């Protein structure tokens, strides 16, 4: 795993990412609010709890980007010479049928 990814993972687990709440705690900023929803912007809030980010599909977009990376890695591991067109991949929830809607 790339060093920056490991660093991000460790800092997210120990709540050491520069969320607005942490920047206030570290004396680097005075306002801990989320610019999207005006709630308190903690690491958890940024990664999974902001209702505005959820309503804008930001978590679905991030989720699908991870799946696209996995699809490319699997394709490479299978020895395929051409990578899949990850922009054309449509992800659906477990048990759902794909009807051309993204990740619903
Ligand atoms: Zn928010």
Backbone and ligand atoms as CSV (ligand in chain L), in Angstrom:
chain,resi,resn,atom,element,x,y,z
A,1,UNK,N,N,0.862,-1.185,0.000
A,1,UNK,CA,C,0.000,0.000,0.000
A,1,UNK,C,C,0.901,1.239,0.000
A,2,UNK,N,N,0.492,2.232,-0.741
A,2,UNK,CA,C,1.284,3.456,-0.837
A,2,UNK,C,C,1.374,4.155,0.524
A,3,UNK,N,N,2.520,4.744,0.816
A,3,UNK,CA,C,2.708,5.390,2.126
A,3,UNK,C,C,1.638,6.434,2.459
A,4,UNK,N,N,1.210,7.213,1.479
A,4,UNK,CA,C,0.193,8.233,1.768
A,4,UNK,C,C,-1.142,7.589,2.146
A,5,UNK,N,N,-1.460,6.459,1.536
A,5,UNK,CA,C,-2.703,5.759,1.882
A,5,UNK,C,C,-2.623,5.195,3.291
A,6,UNK,N,N,-1.450,4.653,3.644
A,6,UNK,CA,C,-1.281,4.139,5.004
A,6,UNK,C,C,-1.404,5.278,6.004
A,7,UNK,N,N,-0.782,6.388,5.688
A,7,UNK,CA,C,-0.853,7.551,6.574
A,7,UNK,C,C,-2.304,8.004,6.759
A,8,UNK,N,N,-3.043,8.083,5.669
A,8,UNK,CA,C,-4.447,8.502,5.748
A,8,UNK,C,C,-5.240,7.517,6.598
A,9,UNK,N,N,-5.026,6.227,6.376
A,9,UNK,CA,C,-5.740,5.198,7.127
A,9,UNK,C,C,-5.459,5.324,8.622
A,10,UNK,N,N,-4.201,5.440,8.985
A,10,UNK,CA,C,-3.850,5.543,10.406
A,10,UNK,C,C,-4.424,6.821,11.016
A,11,UNK,N,N,-4.291,7.938,10.303
A,11,UNK,CA,C,-4.805,9.206,10.852
A,11,UNK,C,C,-6.329,9.200,10.950
A,12,UNK,N,N,-7.001,8.478,10.036
A,12,UNK,CA,C,-8.463,8.411,10.134
A,12,UNK,C,C,-8.890,7.553,11.317
A,13,UNK,N,N,-8.183,6.459,11.568
A,13,UNK,CA,C,-8.528,5.578,12.688
A,13,UNK,C,C,-8.335,6.300,14.015
A,14,UNK,N,N,-7.275,7.075,14.127
A,14,UNK,CA,C,-6.974,7.751,15.395
A,14,UNK,C,C,-7.485,9.200,15.436
A,15,UNK,N,N,-8.357,9.536,14.485
A,15,UNK,CA,C,-8.971,10.864,14.431
A,15,UNK,C,C,-7.918,11.976,14.433
A,16,UNK,N,N,-6.954,11.838,13.533
A,16,UNK,CA,C,-5.888,12.826,13.428
A,16,UNK,C,C,-5.896,13.548,12.076
A,17,UNK,N,N,-6.994,13.406,11.334
A,17,UNK,CA,C,-7.111,14.126,10.066
A,17,UNK,C,C,-7.513,15.567,10.353
A,18,UNK,N,N,-7.161,16.484,9.458
A,18,UNK,CA,C,-7.441,17.904,9.707
A,18,UNK,C,C,-8.903,18.295,9.458
A,19,UNK,N,N,-9.804,17.655,10.184
A,19,UNK,CA,C,-11.202,18.096,10.129
A,19,UNK,C,C,-11.284,19.462,10.818
A,20,UNK,N,N,-12.344,20.179,10.579
A,20,UNK,CA,C,-12.465,21.491,11.223
A,20,UNK,C,C,-12.487,21.368,12.744
A,21,UNK,N,N,-13.120,20.301,13.262
A,21,UNK,CA,C,-13.137,20.101,14.720
A,21,UNK,C,C,-11.719,19.903,15.254
A,22,UNK,N,N,-10.896,19.126,14.539
A,22,UNK,CA,C,-9.515,18.929,14.983
A,22,UNK,C,C,-8.695,20.203,14.828
A,23,UNK,N,N,-8.923,20.958,13.755
A,23,UNK,CA,C,-8.178,22.206,13.570
A,23,UNK,C,C,-8.481,23.176,14.706
A,24,UNK,N,N,-9.730,23.185,15.184
A,24,UNK,CA,C,-10.077,24.021,16.341
A,24,UNK,C,C,-9.344,23.498,17.581
A,25,UNK,N,N,-9.381,22.169,17.751
A,25,UNK,CA,C,-8.720,21.544,18.909
A,25,UNK,C,C,-7.216,21.836,18.917
A,26,UNK,N,N,-6.611,21.913,17.729
A,26,UNK,CA,C,-5.177,22.150,17.626
A,26,UNK,C,C,-4.842,23.650,17.591
A,27,UNK,N,N,-5.850,24.507,17.724
A,27,UNK,CA,C,-5.618,25.944,17.730
A,27,UNK,C,C,-5.304,26.531,16.374
A,28,UNK,N,N,-5.680,25.846,15.308
A,28,UNK,CA,C,-5.385,26.315,13.942
A,28,UNK,C,C,-6.569,27.021,13.293
A,29,UNK,N,N,-7.745,26.890,13.918
A,29,UNK,CA,C,-8.952,27.448,13.326
A,29,UNK,C,C,-9.934,27.733,14.456
A,30,UNK,N,N,-10.879,28.611,14.195
A,30,UNK,CA,C,-11.838,28.951,15.249
A,30,UNK,C,C,-13.225,28.372,15.020
A,31,UNK,N,N,-13.518,27.962,13.795
A,31,UNK,CA,C,-14.872,27.511,13.473
A,31,UNK,C,C,-14.879,26.025,13.111
A,32,UNK,N,N,-15.538,25.151,13.909
A,32,UNK,CA,C,-15.544,23.719,13.634
A,32,UNK,C,C,-16.676,23.267,12.715
A,33,UNK,N,N,-17.433,24.186,12.138
A,33,UNK,CA,C,-18.615,23.768,11.395
A,33,UNK,C,C,-18.277,23.246,10.000
A,34,UNK,N,N,-19.132,22.356,9.542
A,34,UNK,CA,C,-19.026,21.784,8.192
A,34,UNK,C,C,-19.516,22.833,7.188
A,35,UNK,N,N,-18.759,23.102,6.125
A,35,UNK,CA,C,-19.211,24.096,5.147
A,35,UNK,C,C,-20.439,23.651,4.357
A,36,UNK,N,N,-20.750,22.367,4.385
A,36,UNK,CA,C,-21.911,21.880,3.642
A,36,UNK,C,C,-23.195,21.975,4.452
A,37,UNK,N,N,-23.157,21.532,5.720
A,37,UNK,CA,C,-24.406,21.417,6.484
A,37,UNK,C,C,-24.420,22.234,7.765
A,38,UNK,N,N,-23.324,22.861,8.082
A,38,UNK,CA,C,-23.179,23.679,9.294
A,38,UNK,C,C,-23.172,22.847,10.576
A,39,UNK,N,N,-23.092,21.526,10.462
A,39,UNK,CA,C,-22.910,20.671,11.636
A,39,UNK,C,C,-21.451,20.709,12.064
A,40,UNK,N,N,-21.122,20.027,13.149
A,40,UNK,CA,C,-19.740,19.990,13.621
A,40,UNK,C,C,-18.962,19.014,12.739
A,41,UNK,N,N,-17.910,19.514,12.081
A,41,UNK,CA,C,-17.186,18.714,11.106
A,41,UNK,C,C,-16.072,17.900,11.789
A,42,UNK,N,N,-16.425,16.701,12.224
A,42,UNK,CA,C,-15.446,15.759,12.759
A,42,UNK,C,C,-14.990,14.854,11.624
A,43,UNK,N,N,-14.009,13.989,11.890
A,43,UNK,CA,C,-13.567,13.033,10.872
A,43,UNK,C,C,-14.712,12.112,10.483
A,44,UNK,N,N,-15.435,11.600,11.474
A,44,UNK,CA,C,-16.578,10.730,11.194
A,44,UNK,C,C,-17.604,11.456,10.323
A,45,UNK,N,N,-17.849,12.732,10.636
A,45,UNK,CA,C,-18.807,13.521,9.868
A,45,UNK,C,C,-18.381,13.583,8.396
A,46,UNK,N,N,-17.105,13.861,8.150
A,46,UNK,CA,C,-16.610,13.986,6.781
A,46,UNK,C,C,-16.693,12.655,6.036
A,47,UNK,N,N,-16.325,11.577,6.720
A,47,UNK,CA,C,-16.221,10.284,6.041
A,47,UNK,C,C,-17.558,9.574,5.866
A,48,UNK,N,N,-18.545,9.865,6.744
A,48,UNK,CA,C,-19.772,9.071,6.619
A,48,UNK,C,C,-21.044,9.685,7.176
A,49,UNK,N,N,-21.023,10.848,7.757
A,49,UNK,CA,C,-22.209,11.319,8.462
A,49,UNK,C,C,-22.822,12.619,7.954
A,50,UNK,N,N,-22.219,13.282,6.998
A,50,UNK,CA,C,-22.769,14.570,6.557
A,50,UNK,C,C,-24.006,14.318,5.678
A,51,UNK,N,N,-25.131,14.816,6.128
A,51,UNK,CA,C,-26.384,14.579,5.405
A,51,UNK,C,C,-26.397,15.266,4.034
A,52,UNK,N,N,-25.751,16.402,3.918
A,52,UNK,CA,C,-25.708,17.096,2.622
A,52,UNK,C,C,-24.839,16.312,1.638
A,53,UNK,N,N,-23.669,15.839,2.115
A,53,UNK,CA,C,-22.798,15.027,1.254
A,53,UNK,C,C,-23.529,13.772,0.804
A,54,UNK,N,N,-24.294,13.179,1.721
A,54,UNK,CA,C,-25.072,11.999,1.366
A,54,UNK,C,C,-26.114,12.333,0.306
A,55,UNK,N,N,-26.827,13.436,0.489
A,55,UNK,CA,C,-27.882,13.809,-0.466
A,55,UNK,C,C,-27.306,14.183,-1.830
A,56,UNK,N,N,-26.042,14.625,-1.862
A,56,UNK,CA,C,-25.412,14.990,-3.134
A,56,UNK,C,C,-24.754,13.790,-3.821
A,57,UNK,N,N,-24.809,12.632,-3.191
A,57,UNK,CA,C,-24.238,11.435,-3.802
A,57,UNK,C,C,-22.735,11.335,-3.668
A,58,UNK,N,N,-22.141,12.126,-2.777
A,58,UNK,CA,C,-20.678,12.109,-2.656
A,58,UNK,C,C,-20.171,10.781,-2.119
A,59,UNK,N,N,-20.881,10.151,-1.188
A,59,UNK,CA,C,-20.438,8.868,-0.648
A,59,UNK,C,C,-20.571,7.772,-1.694
A,60,UNK,N,N,-21.631,7.826,-2.491
A,60,UNK,CA,C,-21.800,6.849,-3.569
A,60,UNK,C,C,-20.688,6.999,-4.598
A,61,UNK,N,N,-20.347,8.250,-4.914
A,61,UNK,CA,C,-19.270,8.492,-5.878
A,61,UNK,C,C,-17.972,7.907,-5.348
A,62,UNK,N,N,-17.640,8.171,-4.086
A,62,UNK,CA,C,-16.396,7.656,-3.495
A,62,UNK,C,C,-16.410,6.122,-3.480
A,63,UNK,N,N,-17.550,5.540,-3.090
A,63,UNK,CA,C,-17.703,4.090,-3.064
A,63,UNK,C,C,-17.449,3.493,-4.441
A,64,UNK,N,N,-18.041,4.091,-5.467
A,64,UNK,CA,C,-17.894,3.573,-6.816
A,64,UNK,C,C,-16.476,3.750,-7.354
A,65,UNK,N,N,-15.787,4.803,-6.935
A,65,UNK,CA,C,-14.390,4.995,-7.344
A,65,UNK,C,C,-13.530,3.865,-6.777
A,66,UNK,N,N,-13.781,3.456,-5.539
A,66,UNK,CA,C,-13.042,2.340,-4.952
A,66,UNK,C,C,-13.326,1.067,-5.735
A,67,UNK,N,N,-14.589,0.828,-6.078
A,67,UNK,CA,C,-14.933,-0.363,-6.855
A,67,UNK,C,C,-14.296,-0.332,-8.238
A,68,UNK,N,N,-14.204,0.825,-8.846
A,68,UNK,CA,C,-13.546,0.934,-10.148
A,68,UNK,C,C,-12.069,0.574,-10.041
A,69,UNK,N,N,-11.424,1.016,-8.963
A,69,UNK,CA,C,-10.018,0.658,-8.751
A,69,UNK,C,C,-9.878,-0.852,-8.577
A,70,UNK,N,N,-10.785,-1.450,-7.793
A,70,UNK,CA,C,-10.739,-2.899,-7.592
A,70,UNK,C,C,-10.964,-3.642,-8.902
A,71,UNK,N,N,-11.876,-3.161,-9.737
A,71,UNK,CA,C,-12.136,-3.802,-11.029
A,71,UNK,C,C,-10.883,-3.774,-11.900
A,72,UNK,N,N,-10.163,-2.669,-11.867
A,72,UNK,CA,C,-8.930,-2.568,-12.657
A,72,UNK,C,C,-7.866,-3.521,-12.120
A,73,UNK,N,N,-7.743,-3.621,-10.799
A,73,UNK,CA,C,-6.750,-4.518,-10.190
A,73,UNK,C,C,-7.079,-5.970,-10.522
A,74,UNK,N,N,-8.355,-6.332,-10.431
A,74,UNK,CA,C,-8.770,-7.703,-10.743
A,74,UNK,C,C,-8.518,-8.014,-12.212
A,75,UNK,N,N,-8.823,-7.074,-13.076
A,75,UNK,CA,C,-8.593,-7.261,-14.504
A,75,UNK,C,C,-7.118,-7.498,-14.789
A,76,UNK,N,N,-6.271,-6.718,-14.144
A,76,UNK,CA,C,-4.827,-6.884,-14.321
A,76,UNK,C,C,-4.365,-8.232,-13.788
A,77,UNK,N,N,-4.887,-8.617,-12.617
A,77,UNK,CA,C,-4.506,-9.900,-12.018
A,77,UNK,C,C,-4.948,-11.086,-12.881
A,78,UNK,N,N,-6.038,-10.920,-13.611
A,78,UNK,CA,C,-6.521,-11.982,-14.493
A,78,UNK,C,C,-5.717,-12.039,-15.790
A,79,UNK,N,N,-4.819,-11.096,-15.972
A,79,UNK,CA,C,-3.986,-11.081,-17.156
A,79,UNK,C,C,-4.650,-10.473,-18.364
A,80,UNK,N,N,-5.728,-9.785,-18.160
A,80,UNK,CA,C,-6.406,-9.142,-19.280
A,80,UNK,C,C,-5.516,-8.019,-19.806
A,81,UNK,N,N,-5.409,-7.948,-21.102
A,81,UNK,CA,C,-4.500,-6.957,-21.689
A,81,UNK,C,C,-5.121,-5.575,-21.781
A,82,UNK,N,N,-6.435,-5.523,-21.792
A,82,UNK,CA,C,-7.081,-4.214,-21.799
A,82,UNK,C,C,-7.892,-4.068,-20.512
A,83,UNK,N,N,-7.734,-2.947,-19.894
A,83,UNK,CA,C,-8.459,-2.686,-18.659
A,83,UNK,C,C,-9.920,-2.415,-18.970
A,84,UNK,N,N,-10.824,-2.754,-18.052
A,84,UNK,CA,C,-12.246,-2.482,-18.295
A,84,UNK,C,C,-12.498,-0.980,-18.362
A,85,UNK,N,N,-13.488,-0.618,-19.121
A,85,UNK,CA,C,-13.913,0.786,-19.157
A,85,UNK,C,C,-14.683,1.054,-17.866
A,86,UNK,N,N,-13.954,1.511,-16.872
A,86,UNK,CA,C,-14.579,1.655,-15.554
A,86,UNK,C,C,-15.656,2.734,-15.537
A,87,UNK,N,N,-15.636,3.633,-16.494
A,87,UNK,CA,C,-16.709,4.637,-16.542
A,87,UNK,C,C,-18.031,4.011,-16.961
A,88,UNK,N,N,-17.950,2.853,-17.613
A,88,UNK,CA,C,-19.161,2.183,-18.072
A,88,UNK,C,C,-19.707,1.206,-17.038
A,89,UNK,N,N,-18.953,0.950,-15.960
A,89,UNK,CA,C,-19.419,0.019,-14.937
A,89,UNK,C,C,-20.574,0.631,-14.160
A,90,UNK,N,N,-21.588,-0.183,-13.930
A,90,UNK,CA,C,-22.738,0.254,-13.144
A,90,UNK,C,C,-22.830,-0.656,-11.936
A,91,UNK,N,N,-22.732,-0.084,-10.763
A,91,UNK,CA,C,-22.767,-0.864,-9.549
A,91,UNK,C,C,-24.166,-0.833,-8.946
A,92,UNK,N,N,-24.591,-1.954,-8.427
A,92,UNK,CA,C,-25.886,-2.028,-7.759
A,92,UNK,C,C,-25.701,-2.628,-6.375
A,93,UNK,N,N,-26.666,-2.424,-5.516
A,93,UNK,CA,C,-26.587,-2.992,-4.182
A,93,UNK,C,C,-26.818,-4.492,-4.251
A,94,UNK,N,N,-26.398,-5.187,-3.204
A,94,UNK,CA,C,-26.540,-6.633,-3.155
A,94,UNK,C,C,-28.000,-7.030,-3.335
A,95,UNK,N,N,-28.253,-7.947,-4.248
A,95,UNK,CA,C,-29.603,-8.437,-4.459
A,95,UNK,C,C,-30.437,-7.574,-5.384
A,96,UNK,N,N,-29.922,-6.407,-5.776
A,96,UNK,CA,C,-30.688,-5.523,-6.640
A,96,UNK,C,C,-30.407,-5.858,-8.097
A,97,UNK,N,N,-31.339,-5.550,-8.953
A,97,UNK,CA,C,-31.149,-5.730,-10.373
A,97,UNK,C,C,-30.640,-4.445,-10.963
A,98,UNK,N,N,-29.767,-4.563,-11.949
A,98,UNK,CA,C,-29.233,-3.377,-12.605
A,98,UNK,C,C,-30.208,-2.918,-13.672
A,99,UNK,N,N,-30.673,-1.687,-13.545
A,99,UNK,CA,C,-31.571,-1.105,-14.547
A,99,UNK,C,C,-30.965,0.170,-15.104
A,100,UNK,N,N,-29.641,0.256,-15.047
A,100,UNK,CA,C,-28.979,1.430,-15.581
A,100,UNK,C,C,-28.887,2.580,-14.610
A,101,UNK,N,N,-29.284,2.368,-13.351
A,101,UNK,CA,C,-29.134,3.438,-12.359
A,101,UNK,C,C,-27.917,3.113,-11.522
A,102,UNK,N,N,-27.200,4.113,-11.151
A,102,UNK,CA,C,-25.936,3.932,-10.450
A,102,UNK,C,C,-26.127,3.712,-8.964
A,103,UNK,N,N,-25.647,2.571,-8.473
A,103,UNK,CA,C,-25.496,2.324,-7.052
A,103,UNK,C,C,-26.738,2.444,-6.195
A,104,UNK,N,N,-27.901,2.226,-6.712
A,104,UNK,CA,C,-29.103,2.400,-5.898
A,104,UNK,C,C,-29.614,1.094,-5.373
L,1,ZN,ZN,ZN,-21.757,18.325,6.927
